[in-house]
Amino acid sequence: MILNRVSDLTVNEHPLDLVDIPIPEPEANEVLIKISVCGVCHTELDEIEGG
């Protein structure tokens, strides 16, 4: 989920968008790391959703 822009939650109750992000190609001297899980602090979700 991505928050694309600052949004007035009284106008837009669902400001998060589900998007597909392309897998980046690593440059020289870079590595690509696959993340299998990620956690988000619930406090941040409350802020985004206006809780």
N, C-alpha and C positions, 0 to 999 in steps of 0.2 A: 504494500500500500504506500502511496506517495501523496504527500501534501504539496500540490503544485503551486498554491498561492495562499496568501492570507485570506481568510474568508470570514464573513459575518455569519455566525452560527444561527442568528435569528432569521436569516434569509436562506442559508444553505446548511441544512442539518447534517449532511454527509459530505464533508470536504475532502475525504480521502478517495483516491482513485486506484483501482487495481490495474497495473500496467505490466507488460512484458519488457524486460530490459535486456538488450543483447549482451552476450558474454564477450567481455573485452579480450582483445588480443594483446598478450604481453609484449613489450618492447625489449630490446637488448638489455641485459642486466636486470630484468624484472622477472617475477614469478607470478603465476596465477594460482590463487588459493581458493578451493571450493569450500564454501560454508554450508554445512548440512542443517544447522539450526541457528536461530537467533532469538534472543529475548528482548522485549521492550518493556521498560518500566511502566507500570500501570498508571502512575502519576502523570506521565506524559500523554497517555491515551486519554485520561480525564480532561486534560487541558485542551487537546485537539478536539474532543467531542463536546467540550463546553461543560463538563461535569464539575 
